[in-house]
Structures are given as structure tokens and as C-alpha cells.
Amino acid sequence: MAGTLVSAIRPRSVATSPRAMLSRPVRGFSFGATARVVFSKVLSMLDALIIGGGPSGLMAAIYLARYRRNVLLIDEGASRAALIPESHNYPGFKGIAGPALLARLREQASLYGAPLERGRVISLHHRSDGGFVARWSGGEILVRTALVATGLVDETPNIAGMNPAEVHSGRVRFCPICDGSEALDRRIGVYGSSDEAAKKALFLRTYSRDVTLFETGEKQIPAETLKSLGEAGIRRAGRPVRVDCSADATRVIDTTGAATDLDVLYPALGCHVRSQLATAIGAVCTPEGNLKVDSHQETTVGCLYAAGDVVSDLHQITVGMGHAAIAATAIHNRLGRNMR
């Protein structure tokens, strides 16, 4: 529901005036109603608006709150990280589920008084005197700087029998860099038609001899890549028409009627990069939709920064967190001194 903070922890204390809340951190999460008073009715602008509450956005919120900046994070609740059953390449954990990691980051952000609102940012507009007007599902906000951490959405196969539960269970995975090691010596399938799908299949041969590429037939795979697939012993199969899941296997039936039992299926159908908010005000992006940034994570639009999957084609939590630390520090330095 718009206007509800992403929160499961009651605040220890709530300041009684907007000016007091803006001048000192509040322990715990702020409630949505309070945040609207602070950020919609106070005349002074926010130092920074963070759009997106995945790992990158939350890391930026932690940094900026610790820099004692007036910051607000607005999260639509659609982080790609929430789909991770368990990540094993995030530092400091033998394994942690995406939702658990997000919860820890939200809790940490709350410790330093970073307000987290659930809602959707609809548009950004330049102000003639600098900064932006952000229009969102809870109203309008004036901000000096903005950081886009909106990520991407993987294209999910439209195959009979496939549902979101298969993603949450780990039967369907999207990132072999993240979890290919957990598929060691398992029966792996890759579904796609482009050269990228074939490259993903070849990458997964690092972990298993049993790799099958299911082709959509929409694009031809280059002859050189086909040769590499053959040399690697990767089996080629037809387009999947149905997926049947049991406790033992994910069975894929293709257009020929043949059935292949798998332990994990990796779709390789591309993704949609959520960079529209930035490109709508002139930010330049790559043909794939990733925003172009400089060494400080600033886009081609001044005072507009970006971090995470909306920037990088290497979709890794640790990469996005590095972006966020760089961007938050650049924002802090840009805004001028805020001496106590």
C-alpha cells in the first residue's frame, strides 16, 4: 500500500516536529504518515532521494544517513534480490536468502534514521533553481540529488507449468555467476535462442557435464558458437512447451515430445532494465538500457546518480553495493559541508 514504510520494527522514539526529525536521526523505522509530514510539508529540500530498496539502494541509504544527510528511500517492493532462495557468494555468510539479506539491510538503515517508504516514483523533473521534483504515489518531493537503484526484471519463460514458486524454490535460476557452483554435477538446462543463451550454457559447463540447451528457434546461433557447443558436449533440444515439477526433477517437454529431466533450469531470454525514470529526463543509456555513469556513478544528467543492475551488466549484489558507496560519497561531497 502506498505510503506504508518497509518496516517490521517499531521505532523507539519519534520526534515531535518535522524540524527535529530533519536535524537528528531517529532510531528504528519511521512510519509512513510521519515521513509524509517531514518530506511533503517541510519547505527545505531533501539532500537525496533514493529510488529502489534493493541492496544498492539500501546501502546508499546507510551511507547517506551516516553522513547525516536528509535522505528518503522509496521502494516499490520489487527487488530482484527478493527472489534469491539462498546466496552463497555474498561476503560474510555461508549462505543467506535474498529476503533475509534485505531485512538486515533495512534494519541497519533504520539504525541511522534513514526513512524507508513503500511506494512508486512516477517521474523526475528538473527544477529551474537546481535539483529535482520527484512525483510519487505519496505526493511530490523536492530533492537536491537523486540516486536511481531500480534494477532490472528478468524475462520469465511463458511455458505451461512454470510458476513463481519454481523461482523461489531454486528450480529456476537466472544468474549462473551467483549460484552455478551450487549446480555442481547436476542436470542443468538453459532456455534461449540467442548467442547469449549459448554462452550461458558454455559457462555452466564449468560446473557440470550434463548441460542441455533448449532453443526457442527465434534466432540462429552463429556457426562458431554451435561448434563450441558441440565440442563442449552440450546437448541441443527443441523449444519447451511444458514444465512438470516433482520432488525429484524438473521435467521439460519440448516441441518434439521428448522429455528431459533437470535439476535446475536457467532461462536466458534477456531482461528489462528499469532506467526509464532517468532516460525520461535525458540520461544516456546503452542499447541494453543500462545507464551510463562516470567514475562517481553520476549519469549524464547532473545531480542524478545510479547504482546496481540499472548500471552494470554484471548483475551482482556486491558490485551494486560498491556503486552505492561511491555514489553516496560523491553526493555527500557535492552537497557541501554539514558541520555539526
N, C-alpha and C positions, 0 to 999 in steps of 0.2 A: 504494500500500500504506500502511495506517495506520501512523503513527509514522515515516515517512520524510520528511525535510525537503525542501522545494522547493529543490534545490541542484544546481549543476553545478560549483561551485568548492570545492576542498579548503581547510579553514581553515589559516591559517598557524600558529596555536597554539591549544591547548585547555587551559583552566585545570584544575588537578588536583583542585579541591574545589568543591562547589556554592556555598559561601560566596564563594570567589574569583570564580566566574563571575558571581554576582549583583552583585558590587561593582565590576567593571570590564568594559568592552566587550571582545569577542573579535573580532579581525579575521577576516573570512571567515564562511562559514555554519557554524553548529553542527550536528553530526549529531543525528539523531533520538534515539538512545539517550542521549546526553548531555543533551539537552533534557528527556527524561523524568525523569532523575535530578534535574535542577535544579527542574523545575516540579511534579513529583508528590511528591517526598520532602522538600523543604525546607518547614519549618513555616510560615515567614512567607509572607504572601500576595503575589501579584503586584500591581504597581501597575495594570496594564492588560492586558486580553485583547482582541485584535483578531480579529474573526471575518470572514474573507474576505480573499483575497490578490489582488484586482484592484487597479487604480490607486489607488482610495481607501484601501483597507486598507494597501497598501504605503507610501503617502505618510504615513499616520498612524504607521506603524511607524518610518519615518525620523525624523519629528519627535520622537516619544516617546523613541527611542533617543538622539537628540542632546540631549534634555532629561535624559539619564542616568536614565531610568526603567526599572524591571524590567518588560519587556513581552514578550509572546509573541503571535505571529500564527499562527493555524490556518487553513489554506486547503484547501478541498475539491477545488480544481483545476477549477473550472467558471466561470471568469471570462468574462463576455460579451466583454471586450476581446480574448480569445484568438481570437475569430472574425473579427477585423478583418483583411482582406487587406493594406490599407495606409491609414493615416490621414493626411490632408493638412491638418487643422485643429488639430493639436497643436503648440503653440508650439516653435520652435527646430528643427523638422525640415521639410524639403521633402516628406517622406513617410516614415512608419515603420509597419511591420507591428505589429499588436497583440502577437503573441508576443515580438517583439524589444523592444518598449517594456516589457513585463512583466519580461523578463530583465534589462534595465537597472535597473529599479526594485528588483528583488530583489538585484542586485549592490550597489546603493547602500545598501539597508537592511543588508546584511551588513557593510559597511564600519564601521558604528556598533554592531555586535554585536546586532542585532535577530534573535532566533531565529525561524525560519520552519518550522512543522510542517505536513506534509501529513496531513490528517485531516478529520473532520466533527464539528462541535459539535452534540450531540444536544439538549441542554437547558440552560437557565439557571435557577437557583433563588436566591431571596433568602436571605441569612444573617441570623440574628437580631441579630448584632452589627455588621451592615453589610456591604456588598459582595455578592458572588455566589459560588455554587458552580457551576462550568461542568462539565458531563459531556460528554466527547467520546470519540472512538473509541480514544484512548490512555489513558483513565482519567478522573480528576477533578482540577480545578484550583480553588484559592481565589484570587479576584481582588477588588481594591477597586473597580475600574471596568471596564466593557466597552464596546467600540465595535462596532456591527453594520455591516458593509460587505459584505453578502451579495448585493446587486444584484437582478437580475431575470432571467427567462428569457422570451425572445420565443416566442410561439406560432408554430410552423412549420407550413406548409400540408401537409396529408396528401393529396398529389397523386402519382399514379403517375409515376415517372421522376425525382422530385425526391429528392436525397440530400445529406448534409452537404458533399460535395465542391463543390456549387454555391455554398454559402455561402462556403467558403474561397477559391474562385476569383473571387468578386466578382460572379458572375452573379445571385445572390440577395442582396439587401441589406435591412437593416432600418431604417437611420437616414438619411433624406434630408438632415437637417441636417448630418450628418457628411460625407456623400460625394455629395450631389446635384450639386455642382459638377463632379464627375468624370463625370457623365452628361450633360454639356452637348451638346445637339443629338443625343442618342442616342435610340433607341427604348425608351421606358420603359413598364412595366406596373405597375399597383398591384392587389393582390388583397385584397378585403374587401367587407363589406356595410354597415357602419355609416357614420354621418355622418363618423366619424374617417377612414375609408378614403377617402372622397370629398375630405376636406380635405387629405389627404396628396397625392392626385392633383393638386389645385389648387395646392398648394405646389410640386410638381415642374414645373408649367408655367413656373416661374421659369427653368428650365434647358432645356426642350425644347418644341417644338410638337407632338411626337409622343408623346402620353400616352394610354394605354388603361386604363380601369378595369374589371377583371374582378370581377363581383359574385357573391357566394355565394347571394343570394336569401333569406338568413335574416332580414334586417331591411330595412325600407323606408327609402330615403334621403329626407329631407324635401324637399318640393317646391321650397323656396327654394334648397337646395343643388343639386338637379337643374338648376335654371335656371342657376346659376353654372357647372356643368359644361358645359352647352350653350354658354353664352356664351364659355367658355374654349376650346371646340373639343375637349374631351376625349371620346374615343370610349368608349362603353359596350359591354361584351361579356358573354357568359354565364359561368357558373362553370367554371373549368378542370377538366378530367378527366385530362389528361396533359401532361407537360412533356418535350420531347425536346431535348437539348442537343448542339450540334455546335460546331465551331471558329468558325463564322460567326455563330451566333444561338442564342437560346433560343426554341424554338417551343412555343407554348401552344395546345393544342387544347381548345376549350370544349364545353359540352353540345350546342351546335347542330352540332358537327362542324367549325366554322370554325377555321382556324389563323392565329395571329398571331405573327410573328417579332419578338423583342425583343432588346435588348442587355442589359437589366437588369430584374429583377422585384423589386418591393418588396411583401412581404406586409404587410398591415395588419389583423392578426387579434387584436391585443391582446397582453398579456404577463402573466406571473405574477410578482408582486413577492414576493421571499423575505423576508418580515418576520415569519414565524411564531414564531421564537425570541423576539422582543421582545413580540409581542402575547400570547404564552402567559403572560407574567408581568405583563400589564396595560397595556402600551404602547398608546397610541391611534393608529389609522391612518385614512387617508382611505378612502372607499368603494373606491378602486382598490387599496388595500393599502399605499400609501406612508406611512411613519412620520411622525407629526407631531413636530417638534422646535422648540426655541426658538432664540434668536439665537446660542447657544453649541453648537448641534447636540445638545442634551440632549433625550431623549424625555420623555414624561410620567412615566416611571419614573426616579427619582433614581439618579444614577451610571451610567445606561445611555445611551450616545450612539449616533448613527447618521450615516452619510455615504454619498454616492453615489446610485446609482439606487434604492436602497431608500427614499430620502427624496424625491428630486426626479423630477418628470415630464419634465424636460428632461435627457435621457439623454446627457450629455456628460462626457468624461473630465476636462476642465478644471474643470467645475462640481464633480464629485466630489472632486477634489484640493483645491479651495478648502474644501469641507466638512471634509475630513480635517485640514487645517491648523488650522481653527477649533476642531474637536473636540479634537485632540491638545493644543492650547494650553490649552483650558478644563480638560481632565483634569489637566494638569501643575499649573495654578494651584490646582485644587481639592485636590490631594493634600498641599499644604503644602510647605515648603521642604525641599530635599535638598542642603544645603550640603556642599561637598567637604571 
